[in-house]
């Protein structure tokens, strides 16, 4: 029998995850509706353009975050893959928006990471939709391939989320909702520019 402090590697249940899911349900559902079901290369290009803006913005925010010294885990960064996908589709590479999300507190950082890493679960479905349009891990859907390749990354995040000491659920949920709102703003913010 494993000592009480050791968590089985295959465990994916997380009470904090489900509480965050409940507290962010409205923002998540609104974002899903904004993304919609891309059913053409044009609608897929819109998705890539707007997601590129969101992920470039969040990658900038994460680059400036103070990571707790004991955290060895790091998120999946997809901005570079999205830039390549945009290039494949003849889109201008998305630029980061000028926003500031306070990630100075570990609970806030975990809230933001919950949104970003949680998107890897949806990436599996989106990857199939993109494949139906001829997009692959080598052309147009690199970011989806990167996001959906390793479910262990999500499970490792859940362990980090559950094991974080002095965790403030209110702070984490507020930041997660702020990140969902930013994503929604990116998806509702205008047009995608073709080169």
C-alpha contacts under 8 A as a table, 3 or more apart, distances in Angstrom:
res1	aa1	res2	aa2	distance
2	X	6	X	6.32
3	X	6	X	5.64
4	X	7	X	7.74
7	X	11	X	7.21
8	X	11	X	5.58
9	X	155	X	7.97
10	X	155	X	7.63
11	X	155	X	7.33
12	X	155	X	5.66
12	X	158	X	6.90
13	X	17	X	7.99
13	X	158	X	7.88
14	X	17	X	5.09
14	X	18	X	6.51
14	X	158	X	6.35
14	X	159	X	7.84
14	X	162	X	6.46
15	X	18	X	5.31
15	X	19	X	6.28
15	X	162	X	7.51
16	X	19	X	5.08
16	X	20	X	6.05
16	X	161	X	7.06
16	X	162	X	6.32
16	X	169	X	7.80
17	X	20	X	5.15
17	X	21	X	6.10
17	X	114	X	7.72
17	X	158	X	7.15
17	X	161	X	7.63
18	X	21	X	4.84
18	X	22	X	6.19
19	X	22	X	5.09
19	X	23	X	6.20
20	X	23	X	5.05
20	X	24	X	6.07
20	X	111	X	7.87
20	X	169	X	7.72
20	X	172	X	7.74
20	X	173	X	5.85
20	X	176	X	7.92
21	X	24	X	5.29
21	X	25	X	5.78
22	X	25	X	5.28
23	X	26	X	7.92
23	X	173	X	6.29
24	X	27	X	5.58
24	X	28	X	6.12
24	X	173	X	6.85
24	X	176	X	6.97
24	X	177	X	5.79
25	X	28	X	5.13
25	X	29	X	6.04
26	X	29	X	5.25
26	X	30	X	6.19
27	X	30	X	5.14
27	X	31	X	6.15
27	X	177	X	6.43
27	X	180	X	5.68
27	X	181	X	6.59
28	X	31	X	5.15
28	X	32	X	6.19
28	X	180	X	6.48
29	X	32	X	5.08
29	X	33	X	6.22
30	X	33	X	5.14
30	X	34	X	6.24
30	X	184	X	7.39
31	X	34	X	4.99
31	X	35	X	6.21
31	X	180	X	7.10
31	X	183	X	7.11
31	X	184	X	5.37
31	X	187	X	7.90
32	X	35	X	5.20
32	X	36	X	6.18
33	X	36	X	5.05
34	X	184	X	7.08
34	X	187	X	6.45
34	X	188	X	7.26
35	X	38	X	7.67
35	X	47	X	6.55
35	X	187	X	6.99
38	X	41	X	7.72
38	X	43	X	5.04
38	X	44	X	5.19
38	X	47	X	7.62
38	X	129	X	7.39
39	X	43	X	6.44
39	X	44	X	7.15
39	X	129	X	7.68
39	X	133	X	7.59
40	X	43	X	5.27
40	X	44	X	6.15
40	X	133	X	6.71
41	X	44	X	4.95
41	X	45	X	5.99
41	X	133	X	6.37
42	X	45	X	5.00
42	X	46	X	6.37
43	X	46	X	5.03
43	X	47	X	6.38
44	X	47	X	5.01
44	X	48	X	6.26
44	X	130	X	7.38
45	X	48	X	5.02
45	X	49	X	6.07
45	X	86	X	7.41
45	X	89	X	6.60
45	X	91	X	7.54
45	X	192	X	7.76
46	X	49	X	5.16
46	X	50	X	6.21
46	X	191	X	7.64
46	X	192	X	5.85
47	X	50	X	5.38
47	X	51	X	5.89
47	X	187	X	7.62
48	X	51	X	5.17
48	X	52	X	5.82
48	X	82	X	6.81
48	X	85	X	7.31
48	X	86	X	6.46
49	X	52	X	5.11
49	X	53	X	6.56
49	X	86	X	6.65
49	X	91	X	7.12
49	X	92	X	7.88
49	X	93	X	7.46
49	X	94	X	6.21
49	X	192	X	5.73
50	X	53	X	5.22
50	X	54	X	6.43
50	X	94	X	7.56
50	X	186	X	5.59
50	X	187	X	5.29
50	X	192	X	7.17
51	X	54	X	5.01
51	X	55	X	6.00
51	X	82	X	7.88
51	X	183	X	7.63
51	X	186	X	7.27
51	X	187	X	7.28
52	X	55	X	5.29
52	X	56	X	5.91
52	X	79	X	6.38
52	X	82	X	5.67
52	X	83	X	6.91
52	X	93	X	7.43
52	X	94	X	5.23
52	X	95	X	7.51
53	X	56	X	5.28
53	X	57	X	6.13
53	X	94	X	4.87
53	X	95	X	5.52
53	X	96	X	5.52
53	X	97	X	6.90
53	X	186	X	6.56
54	X	57	X	5.18
54	X	58	X	6.21
54	X	96	X	7.16
54	X	97	X	7.73
54	X	182	X	7.19
54	X	183	X	5.63
54	X	186	X	5.93
55	X	58	X	4.94
55	X	59	X	5.82
55	X	78	X	6.95
55	X	79	X	5.74
55	X	96	X	7.88
56	X	59	X	5.11
56	X	60	X	6.23
56	X	79	X	5.38
56	X	94	X	7.23
56	X	95	X	6.37
56	X	96	X	4.91
56	X	97	X	7.90
57	X	60	X	5.23
57	X	61	X	6.35
57	X	95	X	7.50
57	X	96	X	4.26
57	X	97	X	5.51
57	X	98	X	7.58
57	X	99	X	7.64
58	X	61	X	4.85
58	X	62	X	6.08
58	X	96	X	7.99
59	X	62	X	5.08
59	X	63	X	6.07
59	X	77	X	6.76
59	X	79	X	7.10
60	X	63	X	5.11
60	X	64	X	6.61
60	X	96	X	7.36
61	X	64	X	5.43
61	X	65	X	6.50
61	X	100	X	7.15
61	X	101	X	6.83
61	X	103	X	7.73
62	X	65	X	4.98
62	X	103	X	7.73
65	X	103	X	5.72
65	X	104	X	6.18
65	X	109	X	7.76
66	X	103	X	7.48
66	X	104	X	5.99
67	X	71	X	6.95
67	X	106	X	7.62
68	X	71	X	5.59
68	X	106	X	7.11
69	X	72	X	7.71
71	X	74	X	7.80
71	X	160	X	7.81
73	X	156	X	7.44
73	X	157	X	7.32
73	X	160	X	7.81
75	X	113	X	7.22
75	X	116	X	7.94
75	X	117	X	6.85
75	X	153	X	7.96
76	X	117	X	7.23
76	X	146	X	7.98
76	X	147	X	7.02
76	X	153	X	7.99
77	X	80	X	7.72
78	X	81	X	5.27
78	X	82	X	6.13
78	X	143	X	5.69
78	X	146	X	7.28
78	X	147	X	7.53
79	X	82	X	5.03
79	X	83	X	6.14
79	X	143	X	7.87
80	X	83	X	5.06
80	X	84	X	6.42
81	X	84	X	5.13
81	X	85	X	6.21
81	X	142	X	5.47
81	X	143	X	4.94
81	X	146	X	7.90
82	X	85	X	4.89
82	X	86	X	6.04
82	X	141	X	7.92
82	X	142	X	6.95
82	X	143	X	5.48
83	X	86	X	5.05
83	X	87	X	6.24
83	X	93	X	5.32
83	X	94	X	7.04
84	X	87	X	5.03
84	X	88	X	6.26
84	X	140	X	7.40
84	X	142	X	7.55
85	X	88	X	5.03
85	X	89	X	6.38
85	X	139	X	6.53
85	X	140	X	4.21
85	X	141	X	6.05
85	X	142	X	6.32
85	X	143	X	7.38
86	X	89	X	5.14
86	X	90	X	6.20
86	X	91	X	4.86
86	X	92	X	6.54
86	X	93	X	5.86
86	X	94	X	8.00
86	X	140	X	7.05
87	X	90	X	5.08
87	X	91	X	5.62
87	X	92	X	6.90
87	X	93	X	6.81
88	X	91	X	7.59
88	X	139	X	6.40
88	X	140	X	5.63
89	X	140	X	6.53
90	X	194	X	5.60
90	X	195	X	5.52
91	X	192	X	7.28
91	X	193	X	5.86
91	X	194	X	4.26
91	X	195	X	5.40
92	X	192	X	7.86
92	X	193	X	5.82
92	X	194	X	5.85
92	X	195	X	5.67
101	X	175	X	7.76
101	X	178	X	7.78
102	X	105	X	7.63
102	X	108	X	7.24
102	X	175	X	8.00
103	X	106	X	7.13
103	X	108	X	5.36
103	X	109	X	4.89
103	X	112	X	7.91
104	X	108	X	7.15
104	X	109	X	7.12
105	X	108	X	5.27
105	X	109	X	6.26
106	X	109	X	4.94
106	X	110	X	6.08
106	X	167	X	7.69
107	X	110	X	5.06
107	X	111	X	6.22
107	X	167	X	5.58
107	X	168	X	5.65
107	X	169	X	7.15
107	X	171	X	6.07
107	X	172	X	4.93
108	X	111	X	5.01
108	X	112	X	6.39
108	X	171	X	5.58
108	X	172	X	4.58
108	X	173	X	7.83
108	X	174	X	7.72
108	X	175	X	5.43
108	X	176	X	7.67
109	X	112	X	5.21
109	X	113	X	6.15
109	X	172	X	7.25
109	X	175	X	7.68
110	X	113	X	4.94
110	X	114	X	5.97
110	X	161	X	6.57
110	X	172	X	6.22
111	X	114	X	5.11
111	X	115	X	6.85
111	X	171	X	7.58
111	X	172	X	4.06
111	X	173	X	5.84
111	X	174	X	7.55
111	X	175	X	5.39
111	X	176	X	4.53
112	X	115	X	5.48
112	X	116	X	6.52
112	X	172	X	7.40
112	X	175	X	5.86
112	X	176	X	4.90
112	X	179	X	6.11
113	X	116	X	4.98
113	X	117	X	5.71
113	X	118	X	7.83
113	X	176	X	7.84
114	X	117	X	5.47
114	X	118	X	5.58
114	X	176	X	6.88
115	X	118	X	5.14
115	X	119	X	6.36
115	X	176	X	6.07
115	X	179	X	7.02
115	X	180	X	7.07
116	X	119	X	5.44
116	X	120	X	7.52
117	X	120	X	5.54
117	X	121	X	7.88
117	X	154	X	6.27
117	X	157	X	7.60
118	X	121	X	5.73
118	X	122	X	7.47
118	X	154	X	7.18
119	X	122	X	5.28
119	X	123	X	6.18
119	X	147	X	7.86
120	X	123	X	4.88
120	X	124	X	7.02
120	X	147	X	4.99
120	X	148	X	5.49
120	X	154	X	7.46
121	X	124	X	5.99
121	X	125	X	7.88
121	X	148	X	6.93
122	X	125	X	5.52
122	X	126	X	6.40
123	X	126	X	4.89
123	X	127	X	5.74
123	X	144	X	5.58
123	X	145	X	7.98
123	X	147	X	6.24
123	X	148	X	5.59
124	X	127	X	5.15
124	X	128	X	6.73
124	X	144	X	7.34
124	X	147	X	8.00
124	X	148	X	5.35
125	X	128	X	5.46
125	X	129	X	6.62
126	X	129	X	5.01
126	X	130	X	6.09
126	X	144	X	7.24
127	X	130	X	5.06
127	X	131	X	6.11
127	X	141	X	7.16
127	X	144	X	5.53
127	X	145	X	6.90
127	X	148	X	7.82
128	X	131	X	4.95
128	X	132	X	6.33
129	X	132	X	5.18
129	X	133	X	6.84
130	X	133	X	5.15
130	X	134	X	6.57
130	X	135	X	5.15
130	X	136	X	7.34
130	X	141	X	6.81
131	X	134	X	4.94
131	X	135	X	4.77
131	X	136	X	5.89
132	X	135	X	7.27
135	X	138	X	7.95
135	X	139	X	5.71
135	X	140	X	5.00
135	X	141	X	5.31
136	X	139	X	5.02
136	X	140	X	6.07
136	X	141	X	5.03
136	X	142	X	6.71
136	X	145	X	7.63
137	X	140	X	7.11
137	X	141	X	5.15
137	X	142	X	4.34
137	X	143	X	7.61
137	X	144	X	7.33
137	X	145	X	5.19
137	X	146	X	7.83
138	X	141	X	6.97
138	X	142	X	5.92
139	X	142	X	6.45
141	X	144	X	5.29
141	X	145	X	6.33
142	X	145	X	5.10
142	X	146	X	6.12
143	X	146	X	5.05
143	X	147	X	6.04
144	X	147	X	5.04
144	X	148	X	5.99
145	X	148	X	5.38
145	X	149	X	5.88
146	X	149	X	5.63
146	X	150	X	7.97
147	X	150	X	7.30
148	X	151	X	6.93
150	X	153	X	5.76
150	X	154	X	7.72
151	X	154	X	5.41
151	X	155	X	6.52
152	X	155	X	4.92
152	X	156	X	5.95
153	X	156	X	5.13
153	X	157	X	6.28
154	X	157	X	5.04
154	X	158	X	6.34
155	X	158	X	5.06
155	X	159	X	6.45
156	X	159	X	5.17
156	X	160	X	6.39
157	X	160	X	5.01
157	X	161	X	6.09
158	X	161	X	4.90
158	X	162	X	6.07
159	X	162	X	5.22
159	X	163	X	5.92
160	X	163	X	5.21
160	X	164	X	5.97
161	X	164	X	5.57
164	X	167	X	5.98
168	X	171	X	5.41
168	X	172	X	6.27
169	X	172	X	5.03
169	X	173	X	5.94
170	X	173	X	5.25
170	X	174	X	6.08
171	X	174	X	5.16
171	X	175	X	6.24
172	X	175	X	5.27
172	X	176	X	6.10
173	X	176	X	4.98
173	X	177	X	6.08
174	X	177	X	5.19
174	X	178	X	6.22
175	X	178	X	4.86
175	X	179	X	6.21
176	X	179	X	5.11
176	X	180	X	6.23
177	X	180	X	5.00
177	X	181	X	6.08
178	X	181	X	5.03
178	X	182	X	6.22
179	X	182	X	4.99
179	X	183	X	6.23
180	X	183	X	5.07
180	X	184	X	6.17
181	X	184	X	5.03
181	X	185	X	6.10
182	X	185	X	4.98
182	X	186	X	6.27
183	X	186	X	5.08
183	X	187	X	6.34
184	X	187	X	5.07
184	X	188	X	6.10
185	X	188	X	5.15
185	X	189	X	5.68
186	X	189	X	5.17
187	X	190	X	7.71
